[in-house]
Amino acid sequence: MPGYGRDYSVAAGRSMRELLTDVAVLEDTEKHLLAHQRKTTLSLAETRLKPSSRRLRLREIQNPLALISRLPDEMLLYIFELAVYSQSTTSSWHVGQLVETTLSRVSCYWRNIVIRSPRLWARIIVTPDIHTDDIGIHLKRSGSRALDVEFIGWRDYMHSFLKPQHFDHILNTLLVSARRWRTIIVSDMCGALLTCLNHRLYDYPTLELPMLKRITFRAQRPEQSFYWSCLINQSIESLDAENVSLPATLAMSRPNALNITTLTHLTLRVRDGMPSARTGIDFSMFRLLSSSAPNLMHLALHGQPISVTIQDSPETDTALDLPGLRTLVLHPGTLTPRYLRGFIAAIKAPGLRRFELVFPDHEAPGEDISDLLIEPQSAKSIFPCLSTASLQNAVRRNTAGRFALAFQTVTQLQLAGSGTTALLVKCLKSPSPSNNAHQDTPRLNLEEMTLSSPSSATLHHLHAWARASHEIGQPVPRMVIQGPLRNDPLFPDLCNALRKHTHVVLVDVAMSSFKGTNGQFAD
């Protein structure tokens, strides 16, 4: 067989090549396995040497098993947003790291959610610790959303004289996005930097604030003020300002400065502890301000921001007409308010729905306005459409009783202070049918009454009134009792007795703190 040897040698050569190929593959696999073994050995050695690496690896394993990791992205985003917009600016200034930044460094999963959510970066808190890079990150990650800009904590001279360029650079970075500003908050800023901010906002050549809706200013000292230039030709809706000064020459020099037709919420404050000689805004200027805001719906006065003189009385033409006003909040903040009677006598708000009057201390008489709540000519309430009334810390019987008598359209009544609640509860006692001549007893159609920190004596009178009303078929309003409460052993029994006649809701009351109750109430 002449060709047999040649065929055998060809087959043998082919088998040899296949074997050599398999050997090469095995050698290559061996090299990879040895390399992986060396890498695993080195990683194990590093892990043994670094306990933090073990904790990191353990955290990577545990994170997916955590309950919060099972929440959907939308729920996590909602929680993150609450954390960002409720963070304390004071703590952020001390820590030097904002909540949104911290959240973005927890895990890769959280980081993807935080970075891709523009609304988490729309609040820019400008503190002395912030850098222009941080502002750039917020501007980039917020996309095209409206921005809430807050200047907080620039209170020291160090930030005024040692870091002036730092503040200027930050301001330059921010002003590029001025068209997106929705809120401006300035709080606790030293005079030098506040002047710089005022001038930059006033003189910036291309500054336009078409989206600006809210301005909040908290002065560091009484003489500080914030320029009103931001209100000119803007759609401002809310102004909350402290220690505002409106000179009488403002209307003549810059009449457009008070052109605020879109303003709906106005809050004026004077810081507690200011000297009593402070006069506040002249009443005529305040009338000019209010007349320039025909859409004003909410007015709150804290302290004595308005100066009402003796000449400013109803006999003179000084009526304060606020036809669109729906909420009026008065916090005199002093034991002897000077403006209160003159202001109540002047105000005309026929559409008012909510009225809140808070005296600073129920032990002091304050200033009684009960005789001004009813018009003498018509014997009708000065606020005929009122539905919610709140009175706190009034001590005189006339103030408490006539307060309720003047607002017979009220469906929700809120009371706070032992003097207020005790006196008004006595006035609420229903007269007998033969005693209808009592004109001092208010006849209210209340749906809800809220009592803040009532005493057991107040609850006792309230229970007697509710029982008498129930017996004669008169409706008893729903009772809301707010804490904190003293550890009075009579309180649980009085609440249970009151529940027999009406629905009682407890708010911020820890019943477990009352001895012998075990946190339980009988139904």
SVG drawing of the C-alpha trace seen along z (x, -y; Angstrom):
<svg xmlns="http://www.w3.org/2000/svg" viewBox="-89 -115 94 117">
<polyline fill="none" stroke="black" stroke-width="0.4" points="0.0,0.0 2.1,-2.8 -0.1,-5.7 -0.8,-4.4 2.3,-5.9 1.6,-9.4 -2.1,-9.4 -1.1,-8.3 1.5,-11.0 -1.0,-13.7 -3.5,-12.5 -0.9,-12.4 0.2,-16.0 -3.3,-17.2 -3.8,-15.6 -0.6,-17.1 -1.6,-20.6 -5.0,-20.2 -3.2,-19.0 -0.8,-22.0 -3.8,-24.3 -5.5,-22.8 -2.3,-23.0 -2.0,-26.7 -5.6,-27.4 -5.0,-25.6 -1.8,-27.5 -3.6,-30.8 -6.4,-29.8 -3.9,-28.9 -2.3,-32.3 -5.7,-34.0 -6.5,-31.8 -3.1,-32.6 -3.6,-36.3 -7.1,-36.2 -5.7,-34.2 -3.0,-36.8 -5.5,-39.6 -7.9,-37.9 -5.0,-37.2 -3.9,-40.9 -7.5,-42.1 -7.9,-39.7 -4.7,-40.9 -5.8,-44.6 -9.2,-43.8 -7.5,-42.2 -5.3,-45.2 -8.1,-47.8 -11.1,-47.3 -12.8,-50.2 -12.8,-48.2 -14.6,-45.4 -17.2,-47.8 -17.5,-49.3 -18.0,-45.8 -20.5,-45.0 -22.4,-48.2 -22.6,-47.4 -24.2,-44.1 -26.6,-45.6 -27.8,-48.6 -30.0,-46.7 -31.5,-44.9 -32.5,-48.0 -36.2,-48.9 -35.7,-52.4 -34.1,-50.8 -37.4,-49.1 -39.2,-52.4 -40.0,-53.5 -37.9,-56.4 -40.9,-58.8 -41.3,-58.2 -37.6,-58.6 -37.6,-61.8 -40.5,-63.2 -38.6,-62.4 -35.5,-64.0 -37.4,-67.2 -38.9,-67.5 -35.4,-67.1 -33.9,-69.8 -36.6,-72.4 -36.9,-71.9 -33.2,-72.0 -32.1,-74.5 -30.0,-77.2 -28.2,-77.8 -27.1,-74.1 -26.1,-74.1 -24.0,-77.1 -22.2,-75.5 -21.7,-72.1 -20.8,-73.6 -22.6,-70.9 -26.1,-71.1 -28.6,-68.2 -28.7,-67.8 -24.9,-67.4 -25.0,-64.9 -27.7,-62.9 -25.8,-62.7 -22.9,-61.0 -24.7,-58.2 -24.7,-55.7 -24.6,-55.4 -28.4,-54.7 -29.2,-57.8 -26.7,-59.9 -28.4,-59.1 -31.8,-60.1 -30.5,-63.3 -28.5,-64.5 -31.3,-63.9 -33.9,-65.8 -33.6,-69.6 -36.1,-70.6 -33.6,-69.4 -31.1,-72.0 -33.5,-74.9 -32.8,-76.3 -29.5,-78.0 -28.4,-78.9 -25.6,-81.5 -23.6,-81.2 -20.0,-82.4 -18.8,-78.8 -20.2,-78.4 -18.0,-78.5 -18.7,-79.6 -18.3,-76.0 -21.1,-75.0 -23.3,-77.7 -22.4,-76.5 -23.4,-73.0 -26.8,-74.2 -27.3,-76.3 -26.4,-73.4 -28.4,-70.7 -31.5,-72.9 -31.9,-73.1 -34.4,-75.8 -36.4,-75.7 -37.2,-78.8 -34.6,-79.5 -35.0,-80.3 -32.0,-82.3 -31.2,-82.9 -28.4,-85.0 -27.9,-83.7 -25.3,-84.2 -23.1,-87.0 -23.2,-88.6 -19.5,-89.2 -17.2,-92.0 -14.7,-89.2 -16.9,-88.4 -17.2,-92.1 -13.5,-93.1 -11.5,-89.9 -13.7,-88.3 -15.1,-91.1 -14.0,-89.6 -15.5,-86.2 -18.9,-87.7 -18.5,-89.7 -17.5,-86.6 -20.5,-84.7 -22.8,-87.6 -21.4,-87.7 -22.0,-84.0 -25.6,-84.3 -26.6,-87.4 -26.2,-85.4 -29.3,-83.4 -31.3,-86.5 -34.1,-85.8 -34.8,-82.6 -35.1,-84.0 -38.4,-83.2 -37.6,-84.1 -35.1,-86.4 -34.4,-85.9 -31.9,-88.2 -31.3,-87.5 -28.8,-88.5 -26.4,-90.3 -23.9,-92.9 -24.3,-96.5 -21.3,-96.5 -22.4,-93.5 -26.0,-94.5 -25.1,-97.8 -23.1,-95.9 -26.1,-93.6 -28.5,-96.6 -26.3,-98.4 -25.6,-95.4 -29.3,-94.6 -30.1,-98.2 -27.3,-99.0 -26.7,-95.7 -27.1,-96.7 -28.9,-93.7 -30.8,-92.7 -34.3,-91.5 -36.4,-89.6 -39.5,-88.4 -40.1,-85.4 -39.7,-87.1 -42.6,-86.3 -41.4,-86.6 -39.1,-88.8 -38.2,-88.2 -35.9,-90.5 -34.7,-90.1 -32.6,-93.0 -29.5,-92.6 -30.0,-96.1 -33.0,-98.4 -31.5,-100.9 -30.9,-98.3 -33.3,-98.3 -33.6,-96.5 -34.0,-98.4 -37.5,-98.3 -36.1,-98.5 -36.9,-94.8 -40.6,-95.6 -40.6,-98.0 -42.3,-96.5 -42.2,-93.1 -44.9,-90.5 -44.1,-90.4 -46.8,-88.5 -45.4,-88.3 -43.4,-90.7 -42.2,-89.8 -40.0,-92.6 -38.5,-93.6 -37.8,-97.1 -39.1,-98.6 -38.7,-102.4 -40.8,-104.2 -39.8,-107.9 -42.5,-110.3 -40.4,-111.6 -40.5,-108.2 -43.8,-108.7 -42.6,-112.0 -39.1,-111.0 -40.0,-107.5 -43.7,-107.1 -43.3,-103.7 -41.6,-102.3 -45.0,-101.5 -46.6,-100.1 -47.2,-96.7 -50.6,-95.7 -49.8,-92.0 -49.0,-92.0 -51.3,-89.6 -49.4,-88.9 -47.8,-91.6 -46.1,-91.0 -44.4,-93.8 -42.3,-93.2 -40.4,-95.1 -37.9,-93.0 -38.8,-92.4 -36.8,-94.5 -36.5,-97.5 -36.6,-100.9 -40.1,-102.2 -39.1,-105.4 -39.1,-103.7 -42.0,-105.3 -42.4,-102.8 -44.0,-103.6 -46.0,-106.7 -49.7,-105.9 -50.3,-108.0 -47.4,-106.2 -48.9,-102.8 -52.2,-103.9 -50.4,-104.8 -48.7,-101.4 -52.0,-99.5 -53.8,-101.6 -51.0,-100.6 -51.8,-96.9 -55.5,-96.5 -55.2,-92.7 -53.9,-92.5 -55.5,-89.5 -53.2,-88.7 -51.9,-91.4 -49.8,-90.6 -48.3,-93.1 -45.8,-91.9 -44.7,-94.4 -45.6,-98.1 -44.5,-98.6 -47.1,-101.4 -47.2,-104.8 -50.8,-105.9 -51.0,-109.3 -53.9,-110.8 -54.9,-112.9 -55.4,-109.7 -58.9,-109.0 -62.2,-108.1 -63.3,-111.7 -60.5,-112.7 -60.3,-111.2 -57.8,-108.5 -59.9,-105.3 -57.8,-102.4 -59.8,-100.7 -58.9,-97.1 -61.8,-95.7 -60.0,-92.5 -58.4,-91.6 -59.3,-88.1 -56.8,-87.6 -55.7,-90.0 -53.1,-89.0 -52.1,-91.4 -49.3,-90.5 -48.6,-93.8 -45.6,-92.2 -45.7,-94.7 -47.7,-95.2 -48.9,-98.7 -49.4,-98.8 -49.7,-102.4 -51.1,-101.8 -53.8,-99.1 -56.9,-101.2 -56.1,-103.7 -55.5,-100.9 -58.7,-99.0 -60.7,-102.2 -59.4,-103.1 -59.5,-99.7 -62.3,-98.9 -62.3,-95.3 -65.8,-94.2 -64.7,-90.9 -62.4,-89.8 -62.7,-86.0 -60.0,-85.5 -59.0,-87.7 -56.2,-86.9 -55.2,-89.0 -52.4,-87.9 -51.4,-89.8 -47.9,-89.1 -48.9,-88.2 -52.3,-87.4 -51.1,-88.9 -51.0,-92.4 -54.1,-94.3 -52.7,-95.2 -55.0,-97.6 -58.7,-96.8 -60.3,-97.2 -63.6,-95.5 -65.6,-98.7 -64.3,-99.2 -65.4,-95.8 -69.0,-96.9 -70.1,-99.9 -71.9,-102.3 -74.4,-103.5 -75.5,-100.1 -74.6,-97.9 -73.1,-95.5 -69.7,-93.9 -66.9,-95.8 -66.1,-92.4 -69.5,-91.1 -68.2,-88.1 -65.8,-86.7 -65.7,-82.9 -62.5,-82.3 -61.5,-84.3 -58.4,-83.8 -57.8,-85.6 -54.8,-84.9 -53.8,-86.2 -56.6,-88.8 -57.3,-89.3 -60.2,-91.7 -63.8,-90.3 -64.9,-92.9 -62.1,-92.0 -63.0,-88.3 -66.8,-88.5 -67.3,-91.3 -64.8,-89.6 -67.2,-86.7 -70.3,-88.9 -68.9,-91.1 -68.4,-88.1 -71.6,-86.1 -70.9,-84.8 -67.8,-82.9 -67.8,-79.2 -64.3,-78.5 -63.1,-80.1 -59.5,-79.7 -58.6,-80.7 -55.3,-80.7 -54.2,-81.9 -55.8,-81.1 -57.3,-84.5 -58.9,-84.4 -60.4,-80.9 -61.7,-81.2 -63.5,-84.5 -64.9,-83.6 -66.2,-80.3 -68.2,-82.1 -69.6,-84.3 -70.6,-81.3 -73.0,-79.9 -76.4,-79.8 -79.1,-81.9 -82.4,-80.4 -85.4,-81.2 -86.6,-83.7 -83.3,-85.5 -83.2,-86.7 -82.7,-90.3 -79.0,-89.5 -77.5,-91.3 -73.9,-90.6 -74.2,-86.9 -73.1,-86.0 -75.2,-83.6 -72.7,-81.9 -73.2,-79.2 -69.8,-77.7 -68.8,-74.5 -65.3,-74.2 -63.6,-75.7 -59.9,-75.3 -58.4,-75.8 -54.7,-76.0 -53.3,-74.8 -56.6,-75.1 -56.7,-74.7 -59.0,-72.3 -61.2,-75.2 -61.7,-76.2 -62.6,-72.7 -65.0,-72.5 -66.8,-75.7 -66.8,-74.4 -68.3,-71.1 -71.1,-72.9 -71.8,-75.1 -71.8,-72.1 -74.1,-70.1 -76.6,-73.0 -76.6,-73.5 -77.1,-69.9 -80.1,-69.7 -81.9,-72.5 -81.2,-71.1 -78.6,-73.6 -75.6,-72.3 -72.3,-72.0 -69.2,-72.7 -66.4,-70.3 -63.7,-70.8 -60.0,-70.8 -57.6,-70.9 -54.0,-71.7 -51.1,-71.0 -48.8,-71.3 -50.9,-70.6 -50.0,-70.5 -50.1,-67.2 -53.6,-67.8 -55.3,-64.6 -58.7,-66.1 -57.9,-66.6 -58.7,-63.0 -62.1,-62.9 -63.1,-66.3 -62.2,-65.3 -64.3,-62.1 -67.2,-64.1 -67.0,-66.6 -66.9,-63.8 -70.4,-62.8 -71.8,-66.0 -69.5,-66.7 -66.5,-65.4 -63.2,-66.1 -59.8,-66.1 -56.5,-66.2 -53.5,-67.8 -49.9,-67.5 -51.2,-66.0 -49.3,-63.0 -51.9,-61.2 -49.3,-58.7 -47.9,-61.6 -51.0,-61.8 -50.8,-59.5 -53.3,-56.8 -54.6,-57.1 -52.3,-54.6 -52.7,-56.8 -56.4,-55.7 -59.7,-57.5 -63.1,-56.1 -65.4,-56.5"/>
</svg>
